[in-house]
Amino acid sequence: MASLILTSELPDTGKRLDVYLSECMEGYSRSYLAKLIDDGHVRIGGKAVKRSMRLGGDEEILVEVPDPKPLEVPAENIPLNIVYEDDDVLVINKPRGMVVHPAAGHFSGTVVNAVLYHCGGQLSGINGVLRPGIVHRIDKDTSGLLMIAKNDAAHQSLAAQLKEHSAARTYQAVVQGKLREDEGLVDKPIGRDKKNRLRMAVDEIGGKPAVTHYRALERFSRYTLVECRLETGRTHQIRVHMAYLGHPLLGDLLYGAEPLKWGTEGQCLHAKTIGFRHPRSGEWMEFDSDIPDDFGRVLDKIRSES
């Protein structure tokens, strides 16, 4: 059983406990977190609490997450937006809100469930039963391109390209505020946030190297549309680096941004292009995807307000 300690802060005053946990514990559904509370796995001051409890803004909250039960991931007939496919590689355009692989609170409806059905189980096994074929991942509320390996040789090749930084990945994001520079880079190591284990943070001492190149694509009165190119692929890398610059991604509540007010949830981040050498032929392949409709609607609203 894993234990997490969260510390509420002044801006959290008055929030329901279950709402606070759903904002902090990305990757877990609110219903799953509510069940943890009801089952006594969430305690404050050593005492179990109710999900409706209102925070005072200074609590230390212990959250216990039971170990997942061993399972065989079921194949599910879920439609996939397939950009490219052959005997070795599958490239899909993942929608916002879809989890990549099963985890606590998300054992169905994931990319893995869908590709198991689509590929008839023909996927690499290097990452184990919960992550077959998964070479890299993007967050639940990030949309865009994802490459999947259909055999172990393809997996090893693609993983090596990611490790050597020879694969290409670019994202588009809306950040808060006006970037002063037209372009730049953030070369800051990233590690687990010591105050909140669910977040990542710039960590000059214990973090792993992380490099993000960025450039402004379009400026608005209060926001900037940016392109981010990854050299490395740390967890939440773009979200952490842009927040470090003082420009968190619009809608990214975990890293201090204001919430979206135009009917969508989660950060405005889209994995737009991906490029790699084909694991069998060695040919360079590159794919591009349009920003999704909900992202486009946010941009339209921002443009109209500007």
Phi, psi and omega per residue, in radians:
M1 nan 2.261 3.129
A2 -1.597 2.494 3.123
S3 -2.085 2.360 3.107
L4 -2.161 2.490 3.063
I5 -2.043 2.088 3.104
L6 -1.936 2.537 3.109
T7 -2.102 2.008 3.115
S8 -1.265 2.691 -3.103
E9 -2.194 3.051 -3.044
L10 -0.925 -0.739 3.129
P11 -1.109 -0.268 -3.133
D12 -1.513 -0.068 -3.101
T13 -0.966 2.247 3.100
G14 1.595 -0.187 3.136
K15 -1.273 2.519 2.974
R16 -1.153 2.564 -3.110
L17 -1.047 -0.777 -3.097
D18 -1.168 -0.575 3.089
V19 -1.186 -0.769 3.125
Y20 -1.032 -0.793 -3.124
L21 -1.130 -0.688 -3.137
S22 -1.150 -0.509 3.089
E23 -1.311 -0.628 -3.059
C24 -1.501 -0.638 -2.989
M25 -1.747 1.337 -3.133
E26 -1.100 2.456 -3.141
G27 1.698 -0.158 3.090
Y28 -1.982 2.379 3.117
S29 -1.291 2.724 3.137
R30 -1.129 -0.618 3.130
S31 -1.144 -0.676 3.106
Y32 -1.127 -0.757 3.139
L33 -1.151 -0.657 3.087
A34 -1.077 -0.668 3.116
K35 -1.164 -0.660 3.072
L36 -1.038 -0.736 3.125
I37 -1.113 -0.845 -3.105
D38 -1.088 -0.539 -3.118
D39 -1.511 0.074 3.073
G40 1.457 0.285 -3.127
H41 -1.564 0.049 3.080
V42 -2.132 2.132 -3.075
R43 -2.335 2.563 3.055
I44 -2.215 2.167 -3.085
G45 1.096 0.508 3.118
G46 1.432 0.000 -3.087
K47 -2.001 2.442 3.053
A48 -1.146 2.582 -3.067
V49 -2.251 2.978 3.123
K50 -1.688 2.660 -3.120
R51 -1.120 -0.426 -3.102
S52 -1.486 -0.024 -3.129
M53 -1.014 2.412 3.093
R54 -1.669 2.296 -3.081
L55 -1.351 2.598 3.082
G56 -1.674 -0.140 3.095
G57 1.636 0.123 -3.138
D58 -2.553 0.453 -3.096
E59 -1.529 2.587 2.922
E60 -1.781 2.062 -2.966
I61 -1.961 2.123 3.083
L62 -1.644 2.160 3.113
V63 -2.082 2.130 3.088
E64 -1.802 2.208 3.129
V65 -1.952 1.903 -3.121
P66 -1.025 2.595 3.092
D67 -1.075 2.431 3.112
P68 -1.155 2.512 3.082
K69 -1.306 2.485 3.093
P70 -0.989 2.405 -3.122
L71 -2.639 2.803 2.989
E72 -1.824 2.157 -3.049
V73 -1.211 2.183 -3.131
P74 -1.376 2.509 3.004
A75 -1.348 2.381 -3.109
E76 -2.281 2.408 -3.120
N77 -1.389 1.402 -3.135
I78 -1.958 2.220 -3.129
P79 -1.027 2.432 3.092
L80 -2.086 2.480 3.027
N81 -1.564 1.633 -3.040
I82 -1.556 2.151 3.139
V83 -1.614 -0.628 -3.138
Y84 -2.749 2.582 3.080
E85 -2.735 2.423 2.931
D86 -2.541 -2.825 -3.066
D87 -1.267 -0.242 -3.054
D88 -1.972 -0.607 -2.942
V89 -2.327 2.499 3.002
L90 -2.202 2.251 3.061
V91 -2.039 2.165 -3.137
I92 -2.128 2.792 3.039
N93 -1.848 1.795 -3.042
K94 -1.389 2.336 3.090
P95 -1.366 2.707 3.003
R96 -1.027 2.453 3.085
G97 1.641 -0.136 -3.137
M98 -1.712 2.209 3.119
V99 -1.362 2.518 -3.085
V100 -1.309 -0.866 -3.095
H101 -2.358 2.712 -3.113
P102 -1.034 2.476 3.076
A103 -2.739 3.112 -3.122
A104 -0.935 2.198 3.138
G105 1.533 -0.166 -3.110
H106 -2.448 1.333 -3.122
F107 -1.728 -0.055 3.095
S108 -2.507 2.901 3.110
G109 1.331 0.234 -3.096
T110 -1.643 2.976 3.052
V111 -1.004 -0.736 -3.124
V112 -1.062 -0.793 3.103
N113 -0.998 -0.710 -3.088
A114 -1.233 -0.779 -3.076
V115 -1.295 -0.474 3.037
L116 -1.060 -0.719 3.109
Y117 -1.213 -0.825 -3.070
H118 -1.103 -0.707 -3.060
C119 -1.639 -0.008 3.130
G120 1.070 0.572 3.127
G121 1.469 -0.013 -3.132
Q122 -1.444 1.434 -3.128
L123 -2.456 2.765 3.079
S124 -1.122 2.617 -3.131
G125 -1.918 0.175 -3.019
I126 -1.078 -0.666 -3.109
N127 -1.589 0.242 3.022
G128 1.495 -3.091 -2.987
V129 -1.185 -0.548 -3.091
L130 -1.424 -0.342 -3.053
R131 -2.308 0.801 -3.130
P132 -1.100 2.279 3.102
G133 1.417 -0.177 -3.025
I134 -1.470 1.950 3.137
V135 -1.606 -0.681 3.082
H136 -2.543 3.015 -3.099
R137 -2.432 2.812 2.947
I138 -2.226 2.702 -3.029
D139 -1.121 2.776 -3.132
K140 -0.895 -0.823 -3.059
D141 -1.638 0.246 2.982
T142 -1.796 2.289 3.095
S143 -1.690 2.909 2.975
G144 2.201 -2.882 -2.913
L145 -1.381 2.410 -3.119
L146 -2.445 2.270 3.090
M147 -1.752 2.463 -3.047
I148 -2.265 2.379 -3.107
A149 -1.650 2.315 -3.112
K150 -1.677 -0.060 3.046
N151 -2.710 2.925 -3.038
D152 -1.161 -0.644 3.139
A153 -1.103 -0.744 3.098
A154 -1.120 -0.705 3.135
H155 -1.063 -0.827 -3.124
Q156 -1.078 -0.701 3.133
S157 -1.149 -0.829 -3.114
L158 -1.164 -0.702 3.117
A159 -1.120 -0.668 3.113
A160 -1.129 -0.687 3.119
Q161 -1.135 -0.666 3.073
L162 -1.140 -0.740 -3.130
K163 -1.147 -0.646 -3.130
E164 -1.472 -0.034 3.141
H165 1.122 0.457 3.117
S166 -1.626 -0.248 3.012
A167 -1.369 2.620 -3.100
A168 -1.908 2.315 3.093
R169 -2.471 2.135 3.066
T170 -2.181 2.571 -3.092
Y171 -2.216 2.739 2.919
Q172 -2.057 2.469 -3.083
A173 -2.569 2.676 2.961
V174 -1.824 2.160 3.137
V175 -1.960 2.715 3.093
Q176 -1.336 2.469 3.078
G177 1.508 3.011 3.135
K178 -1.745 2.087 3.032
L179 -1.169 2.270 3.134
R180 -1.330 -0.630 -3.123
E181 -1.532 2.624 3.032
D182 -1.292 -0.541 3.101
E183 -2.772 2.893 3.141
G184 3.123 -2.991 3.076
L185 -2.528 2.678 3.028
V186 -2.006 2.068 3.111
D187 -2.045 1.380 -3.068
K188 -2.354 2.264 3.142
P189 -1.155 2.623 -3.100
I190 -2.148 2.379 3.072
G191 -2.512 -3.137 3.137
R192 -1.178 2.351 3.113
D193 -1.136 2.185 -3.064
K194 -1.270 -0.346 3.135
K195 -1.625 -0.430 -3.137
N196 -2.499 1.835 -3.012
R197 -1.202 -0.131 3.106
L198 -1.541 -0.208 3.131
R199 -1.846 2.786 2.943
M200 -1.837 2.875 -3.102
A201 -2.738 2.764 2.981
V202 -1.121 2.193 -3.085
D203 -2.352 1.743 -3.055
E204 -1.194 -0.367 -3.053
I205 -1.713 -0.932 -3.033
G206 -1.890 0.012 -3.074
G207 -1.350 2.875 3.081
K208 -1.656 2.554 -3.107
P209 -0.939 2.415 -3.141
A210 -2.590 2.250 -3.108
V211 -2.297 2.192 3.095
T212 -2.203 2.176 3.013
H213 -1.650 2.448 -3.137
Y214 -2.435 2.687 3.020
R215 -2.623 2.559 -3.135
A216 -1.359 2.258 3.097
L217 -1.741 -0.642 -3.107
E218 -2.736 2.351 -3.103
R219 -1.899 2.461 3.094
F220 -2.182 -3.121 -3.082
S221 -1.144 -0.629 -3.074
R222 -2.200 -0.060 -3.058
Y223 -2.429 2.938 3.055
T224 -2.416 2.323 2.993
L225 -1.510 2.148 -3.069
V226 -2.165 2.736 2.954
E227 -1.910 2.311 3.115
C228 -2.101 2.278 3.104
R229 -2.004 2.213 -3.082
L230 -1.584 2.318 2.869
E231 -1.601 -0.673 3.115
T232 -2.022 3.075 -3.094
G233 -2.383 1.013 3.119
R234 -1.301 2.726 3.093
T235 -0.985 2.238 3.103
H236 1.052 0.444 -2.967
Q237 -0.962 -0.923 -3.110
I238 -1.108 -0.724 -3.131
R239 -1.075 -0.745 -3.129
V240 -1.228 -0.822 -3.073
H241 -1.146 -0.706 3.128
M242 -1.227 -0.636 3.052
A243 -1.118 -0.653 3.099
Y244 -1.051 -0.630 3.108
L245 -1.316 -0.107 -3.087
G246 1.558 0.265 -3.125
H247 -2.277 1.228 -3.138
P248 -1.105 2.713 3.129
L249 -1.182 2.359 3.113
L250 -0.977 2.237 3.134
G251 1.560 -0.062 -3.087
D252 -1.579 1.445 -3.071
L253 -1.116 -0.513 -3.115
L254 -1.102 -0.514 -3.099
Y255 -1.982 0.462 2.918
G256 1.581 0.201 -3.123
A257 -1.475 2.859 3.036
E258 -1.344 2.648 -3.132
P259 -1.255 2.719 3.036
L260 -1.218 2.510 -3.117
K261 -2.076 0.280 -3.061
W262 -2.089 0.569 2.984
G263 1.489 0.184 3.067
T264 -2.140 2.894 -3.131
E265 -2.219 2.711 3.097
G266 1.507 3.011 -3.074
Q267 -1.238 2.579 3.082
C268 -1.442 1.519 -3.080
L269 -2.535 2.268 -3.098
H270 -2.362 2.202 3.085
A271 -1.380 1.688 -2.912
K272 -1.475 -0.750 -3.123
T273 -2.285 2.657 3.044
I274 -2.546 2.422 3.139
G275 -2.417 2.527 -3.135
F276 -2.839 2.847 3.034
R277 -1.513 2.304 -3.105
H278 -1.056 2.299 -3.041
P279 -1.096 -0.359 -3.136
R280 -1.772 -0.842 -3.044
S281 -1.572 -0.392 -3.067
G282 1.410 -0.007 -3.128
E283 -1.251 2.404 3.087
W284 -1.273 2.283 -3.137
M285 -2.223 2.384 3.137
E286 -2.429 2.421 -3.064
F287 -2.270 2.596 -3.111
D288 -2.273 2.571 3.113
S289 -2.343 2.518 3.068
D290 -1.267 2.645 3.044
I291 -1.126 2.540 -3.092
P292 -1.216 2.903 -3.058
D293 -1.053 -0.711 -3.094
D294 -1.167 -0.660 3.057
F295 -1.090 -0.774 3.132
G296 -1.079 -0.662 3.118
R297 -1.144 -0.667 3.082
V298 -1.078 -0.795 3.109
L299 -1.060 -0.716 3.124
D300 -1.084 -0.719 3.117
K301 -1.130 -0.759 3.138
I302 -1.093 -0.752 3.132
R303 -1.087 -0.721 -3.113
S304 -1.182 -0.615 3.132
E305 -1.328 -0.372 -3.127
S306 -1.507 nan nan
